[in-house]
Amino acid sequence: MDYLEFLFAGFAVFWGGLFAYLLWLQARLRTVQRDLERLEERLAESGAEFERARVSASAAGRPEPSDAYGRPTSP
C-alpha cells in the first residue's frame, strides 16, 4: 500500500502537465490565429492598393505595373 500514494502522485503530475500543455497550446493557437487575420487584412489592403494603381495607370494610358522581369504583377 505504500506505493499507492506514489502512483496517485504520478497520475496527478501527468494530468496536471497535460492540462497545462493544452492551455499553453490553446493560447499559442489563439496568437497564431490573430497573426493570420492581420496578414489577411494586410494582403487585402495590398490587393486594393494594387487595383487602384492598375486602374489609374490604365486610365492614364500607362502600362500596368510589372515586376523586375516585365511580367504583370497580380494581387
N, C-alpha and C positions, 0 to 999 in steps of 0.2 A: 504494500500500500504506500510505501514511501515514494515510489516513483510516479504515482498518480498526480501529485502536485506538479512535478516537472512536465508531465505530459500536458496538463491543463495550461501551464505557463507557456509551453511551446506553441500550442494551438492559439492561445491569446496573442502571442507575439506575431504569429503568422497572419492571423486575421486582421490585427491592427495594422501590420505593414501593408497588407493587401488593400485595406480601406484607405490608408494614407496615399498609396500609389495611385489608386483610382481617383482620389480627389485631385492629386497633382496632375494626372493625365487630363482630367476634365478642365482644369484651369488652363493648361497648355493648349488644349483644343480650342477653347474659347479665344485665346490670344491669336492663334493661327487663323481662326475664322474672321476675327476683326481685321487682321492684316490683309487677308484675301479680299474682304469687302472694300478696304481702302484702295487696293491695287485695281480692283474692278472699276471703282469710281474714277481713278486716275486714267485708266485706259479709255473709259467713256469720254472723259473730258478731252483727252488727246485725240480721239476719233472725231469729236465735234470740231476741235481746232483745225484738224486736217481737212475736214469737209468745208469749213469756212474758207480756208486758204485755197482749196481747189476751185470752189465756186467763184471766188473773187478773181483768181487767176484766169479762169475761162471767160469771165465777163470782160476782163481787160485785154483779152486776146493773147495772153501769155501761155506758155506751155504748162502742163500740170506739174506739180512738184515731183522730183525724181530723186533717187538715191545717187551715190557716187558713181555708179556704173550706167546711169542714164535710164534705169528701169523705173517705171511709175511706182511710187510708194503707195501702199494701201494702209488703211487704219487697222 
